[in-house]
Amino acid sequence: MPAWANEFRIRIAAATLSAVLAAMGGLLSAPAWAAGDIDGRLTFGGLQRTYLVHAPAGLDHPAGLVLNLHGAGSTGADQAAISHYDTVADQLGLVVVYPDGIDRSWADGRGASKPDRQGVDDVGFLSALADRLVHDYGIAPGRVFATGMSAGAFMTNRLACDRADLVAAIAPVSGTLGAGVGCAPSRPVAVLETHGTADPVVPYDGGTMTGRGGVSDILPATGMAARWRDADGCPAPVQDGLPSAGDGTSVRRLTAAPCADGTAVVLLSVDGGGHTWPRGNFALPADTVGLATGATDISLASGQFFLMHAR
């Protein structure tokens, strides 16, 4: 096993253990905030925005905040069901928030959604939401993370490009970035990107795609990973593979680490995989979105990745 890979696994284990110990310690004292599921509202840019928060019980100091963004046509509650991230949040001591996009979509810069065409400032909204929850739950500022599915993945990448000062690490799933969207992050951001090579909705190789809001041009998954490697000052990536789950897919892992400020850029290419959330509860049938891989639980993997790359 390469030395970097061994260190990578050790750091994941240490970060997970730290979160578990923090959770155990929190059981000795009452939390300063209400645990459980909370429906929230935030007025931003003249619009009332809604979101769902899940906070684990028994913690004084959560290990971090995860913004978990839904795909086009979905809601925050749908994304909670798809990603089963509440379970990961409870296991790792994270607060997770599922915001709702305007018209069930996001202004991710591609110009292919209603909020984009209306000039909605979703970068501003998500930043304000993160600031509110960091304050309300006593979370350290360097422990804000983001993930998302499809359109939520496009929005996750755009948020990190524009607010690298706020977001320490991201994990976009089945989405990249609009080809015309600028990305000049102010500081390094750790990235765990997952994309199926047979994705029938968001092409793995980029180019033109047609989504719920219309046509757009997008970067390929490999190009998105390369852009982040350049931004983070990474060394040449090294490839290995995840153990097969025997479901018709295989996963190639391309890892560049260590990058600047201790970040890493990891691309999980799911060979034969479709437009899915690995080990998630995606509602569309396989003959519509393609195969889902069981080789990784991307919710748990992203949570561990986030803790390892907190600032």
C-alpha positions in Angstrom: 0.0 0.0 0.0 1.4 3.5 -0.9 2.5 5.6 2.1 -0.1 8.3 1.2 -2.9 5.8 1.1 -2.0 4.4 4.5 -1.9 7.9 6.0 -5.2 8.7 4.3 -6.9 5.7 6.0 -5.3 6.5 9.4 -6.5 10.1 9.2 -10.1 8.9 8.4 -10.0 6.5 11.4 -8.7 9.2 13.7 -11.3 11.7 12.6 -14.1 9.2 13.1 -12.8 8.2 16.5 -12.5 11.9 17.5 -16.2 12.5 16.5 -17.3 9.4 18.4 -15.4 10.4 21.5 -16.9 13.9 21.3 -20.4 12.4 21.1 -19.7 10.2 24.1 -18.4 13.2 26.1 -21.5 15.1 25.2 -23.7 12.5 26.9 -22.4 13.8 30.2 -24.0 17.2 29.8 -27.2 18.6 28.3 -26.9 20.1 24.8 -27.3 23.9 24.5 -29.7 23.4 21.5 -32.7 21.2 20.6 -31.8 17.9 19.1 -34.0 16.2 16.5 -35.6 17.5 13.3 -36.5 21.2 13.0 -38.3 23.0 10.1 -36.6 26.4 9.6 -37.2 29.6 7.7 -34.9 32.3 6.6 -35.7 35.4 4.6 -33.0 36.2 2.2 -33.0 38.4 -0.9 -36.7 39.2 -0.4 -37.6 35.6 -0.5 -38.7 33.3 2.4 -36.5 30.2 2.2 -37.2 26.9 4.0 -35.0 24.2 5.3 -34.9 21.0 7.4 -32.2 20.6 10.1 -31.3 17.3 11.8 -29.2 17.6 15.0 -27.9 14.5 16.9 -28.9 14.2 20.5 -26.5 14.4 23.4 -23.9 16.8 22.0 -22.6 20.2 23.3 -20.3 20.8 20.4 -21.2 19.2 17.0 -18.3 18.1 14.9 -19.4 20.1 11.9 -22.3 21.3 9.7 -23.2 19.6 6.4 -25.3 21.4 3.8 -27.0 18.6 1.8 -28.5 19.9 -1.4 -31.3 18.1 -3.3 -31.5 17.5 -7.1 -33.8 19.3 -9.5 -37.4 18.5 -9.0 -36.8 17.4 -5.4 -36.9 19.0 -1.9 -34.8 19.0 1.2 -37.0 16.3 2.7 -36.5 14.2 -0.4 -32.7 14.6 -0.2 -32.8 13.5 3.5 -34.6 10.3 2.4 -32.4 9.7 -0.6 -29.1 10.2 1.2 -30.0 8.8 4.7 -27.6 11.4 6.0 -29.4 11.7 9.4 -27.9 8.3 10.3 -24.4 9.5 9.3 -24.9 12.7 11.3 -25.9 10.8 14.4 -22.9 8.5 14.0 -20.3 11.2 13.4 -21.8 14.0 15.6 -22.7 16.3 12.7 -25.5 18.7 12.2 -27.0 18.3 8.7 -29.3 20.8 6.9 -31.4 20.1 3.9 -32.4 23.5 2.3 -35.2 23.9 -0.3 -34.3 25.4 -3.7 -36.6 27.9 -5.4 -38.8 26.0 -7.9 -37.2 22.8 -6.6 -33.9 23.8 -8.2 -30.8 26.0 -7.7 -29.1 29.0 -9.3 -26.0 27.1 -10.0 -24.8 29.3 -12.8 -25.7 27.2 -15.8 -28.7 29.4 -16.7 -30.9 26.3 -17.0 -33.1 26.8 -14.0 -35.9 29.2 -13.0 -33.9 30.6 -10.0 -30.9 31.1 -12.3 -33.0 33.0 -14.8 -34.7 35.0 -12.0 -31.3 36.1 -10.6 -31.8 34.3 -7.3 -28.6 34.5 -5.1 -28.3 30.9 -3.9 -24.7 31.3 -3.0 -25.7 34.1 -0.7 -28.7 32.2 0.8 -26.6 29.1 1.6 -23.8 31.2 3.1 -26.3 33.0 5.3 -27.9 29.7 6.3 -24.5 28.3 7.2 -23.7 31.4 9.2 -27.0 31.1 11.1 -26.5 27.4 12.0 -22.8 27.8 12.9 -24.0 30.4 15.4 -27.1 28.5 16.7 -25.3 25.2 17.2 -21.9 26.4 18.3 -20.0 24.9 15.4 -16.5 26.0 14.6 -16.3 28.1 11.4 -13.8 25.8 9.8 -16.2 22.9 9.9 -18.7 23.8 7.3 -19.1 21.2 4.5 -21.4 20.7 1.5 -22.7 17.8 -0.6 -25.5 17.4 -3.1 -27.1 15.3 -5.7 -27.3 16.3 -9.4 -28.3 19.9 -9.6 -27.4 20.0 -5.9 -23.9 18.8 -6.9 -23.6 21.7 -9.4 -24.7 24.1 -6.7 -22.2 22.5 -4.2 -19.3 23.1 -6.6 -20.4 26.6 -7.3 -20.7 27.4 -3.6 -17.2 26.1 -3.0 -15.8 28.1 -5.9 -17.4 31.3 -4.7 -17.1 30.8 -0.9 -14.0 28.7 -0.3 -13.5 30.9 2.8 -16.7 29.3 4.2 -16.7 25.7 2.9 -13.8 23.5 4.0 -14.7 20.4 2.0 -17.3 19.3 -0.5 -18.7 16.0 -1.9 -20.7 16.5 -5.1 -22.5 13.4 -6.4 -23.6 13.0 -10.1 -22.9 16.7 -11.0 -20.0 18.9 -12.0 -20.1 22.6 -12.9 -21.4 24.7 -15.8 -18.8 25.1 -18.5 -19.2 28.9 -18.3 -19.1 29.2 -14.6 -16.0 30.8 -13.2 -14.1 29.0 -10.4 -11.3 30.9 -8.7 -11.5 29.8 -5.0 -9.9 32.0 -2.5 -8.3 29.1 -0.7 -8.0 25.3 -1.0 -11.1 23.2 -0.6 -11.0 19.4 -0.1 -13.1 17.6 -2.8 -14.6 14.1 -2.9 -16.5 13.8 -6.3 -18.6 10.8 -7.3 -19.9 10.2 -10.8 -21.2 7.3 -12.8 -19.6 6.7 -16.2 -23.0 5.7 -17.7 -24.9 8.6 -16.2 -27.8 9.2 -18.6 -28.7 12.6 -17.1 -25.4 14.4 -16.4 -22.8 13.0 -18.9 -19.6 11.8 -17.2 -17.7 13.2 -20.2 -19.4 16.6 -20.0 -20.7 18.6 -23.0 -24.3 19.3 -23.5 -27.0 18.0 -21.1 -30.7 18.5 -20.9 -32.1 18.8 -17.4 -35.4 19.8 -15.8 -34.8 23.4 -16.5 -33.4 23.1 -20.1 -30.1 22.7 -21.9 -26.7 23.5 -20.5 -23.0 22.9 -21.2 -21.0 21.2 -18.4 -17.5 20.2 -17.5 -16.6 16.5 -17.5 -16.2 14.8 -14.1 -12.5 14.3 -14.9 -12.2 18.0 -15.9 -13.9 19.1 -12.7 -11.5 17.0 -10.6 -8.5 18.4 -12.6 -9.7 22.0 -12.0 -9.8 21.4 -8.2 -6.4 19.7 -8.3 -5.0 22.8 -10.0 -6.8 25.2 -7.5 -5.5 23.1 -4.5 -1.9 22.8 -5.7 -2.1 19.0 -5.7 0.5 16.4 -6.7 -0.1 14.0 -9.5 -3.1 11.7 -8.7 -2.7 8.0 -8.0 -5.4 5.5 -9.0 -6.7 2.4 -7.2 -10.0 0.7 -6.9 -12.7 -0.2 -4.4 -13.7 -3.8 -3.8 -16.5 -4.9 -6.1 -20.0 -5.4 -4.8 -20.9 -7.7 -7.6 -23.7 -5.5 -8.9 -22.4 -4.8 -12.4 -20.4 -1.7 -11.4 -16.8 -1.1 -10.4 -15.3 2.0 -8.8 -12.0 3.6 -9.7 -10.6 6.0 -7.1 -8.2 8.8 -8.3 -6.6 10.5 -5.3 -4.4 13.6 -5.2 -3.0 14.2 -1.7 -1.6 15.9 0.2 -2.6 19.1 -1.5 -2.3 22.7 -0.1 -3.4 23.2 3.5 -3.8 19.5 4.0 -6.6 19.2 1.4 -7.2 16.3 -1.0 -9.0 15.8 -4.3 -10.6 12.4 -4.8 -12.6 11.3 -7.9 -14.7 8.2 -7.6 -15.6 7.0 -11.1 -18.3 4.4 -11.0 -17.8 2.3 -14.1 -21.2 1.3 -15.4 -22.9 3.5 -12.8 -25.8 5.8 -13.5 -27.4 8.9 -12.1 -27.6 7.7 -8.5 -26.5 8.3 -4.9 -24.4 5.2 -4.0 -26.2 3.1 -1.4 -28.9 5.8 -1.3 -32.7 5.5 -1.7 -33.1 7.0 -5.1 -36.7 7.1 -6.1 -36.4 6.6 -9.9 -36.2 3.1 -11.5 -32.9 1.7 -12.7 -34.1 1.6 -16.3 -34.4 5.4 -16.1 -31.3 6.5 -14.1 -29.0 3.4 -14.5 -27.2 1.2 -12.0 -26.4 2.2 -8.5 -23.1 0.9 -7.0 -22.9 -0.9 -3.6 -19.2 -0.5 -3.5 -19.3 2.5 -1.3 -21.8 4.3 1.0 -21.2 7.8 -0.2 -23.0 9.4 2.7 -20.8 7.8 5.3 -17.7 8.2 3.1 -18.3 11.9 2.7 -19.0 12.4 6.4 -15.6 10.8 7.2 -13.9 12.8 4.4 -15.4 16.0 5.9 -14.1 15.4 9.4 -10.7 14.5 8.1 -10.5 17.9 6.2 -11.9 20.3 8.8 -9.9 23.5 9.1 
